[in-house]
Structure formats: structure tokens, C-alpha cells
Amino acid sequence: GKFSKSRGVGVFGDMAKDTGIPADIWRFYLLYLRPEGQDSAFSWSDLMLKNNSELLNNLGNFINRAGMFVCKFFGGTVPNMVLTADDKRLLARVTVELHHYHQLLEKVRWVA
């Protein structure tokens, strides 16, 4: 049925925390499921399916491919990088954006 805090139907922040499921998995799932103009339906089986198929399988596949690439082309060792001025500017900008993103996540954590 529809979530209703007064009737105790649904999973709410305090209940999600008590499941022991890491916050990043909840964040992934909620962003994956986010409504685009209509209500979303939550189910435990769908959370498990998305976590296993989308997050773990895809992430695991990416990590495996990256490792195979490093082994095949670089003898199993990631070579040292020489960063250009453009690389350094990009890294500085990404660092600023990530810092801002983390600040916003922390605000949400304390507001919720």
C-alpha cells in the first residue's frame, strides 16, 4: 500500500538506519528510483535486485575490466602520471565541486 507514517506503512529514515543497510546503498537506490513526475513504488525485493544487478554487478564489472586492462597493458602496475597544467586545473575544479557536494550531503543528513 501507500506509505503512511501514521499507519506505520513504509520505510522511513529511522527505520532505514536500523536495517544496517549502508547509507550509500540507500542513496543509490533512491536516486535510481526517484520519481519523474509520479509516485514511485518501493519493495524490498526491488531494492535487493537493483543493488545486486545495477550496483554490484556493474561496479564489479567495471573494477574487473580496469584491473584486466592494467594487467594486460601495464604489467599489473598503474604507471605514474605526469599531470599537465590543464589536468591540474581540472582536478582542482573537481575537488571544489566534490567538497561542495559533500557539504550539501551533510546538510541533508542533519536536516532529515
Secondary structure, DSSP 8 states (H G I E B T S, - for coil): ---BTTTTBS--HHHHHHTT--HHHHHHHHHHH--SSS-----HHHHHHIIIIIIIIHHHHHHHHHHHHHHHHHTTS-------HHHHHHHHHHHHHHHHHHHHHHHHHHH-
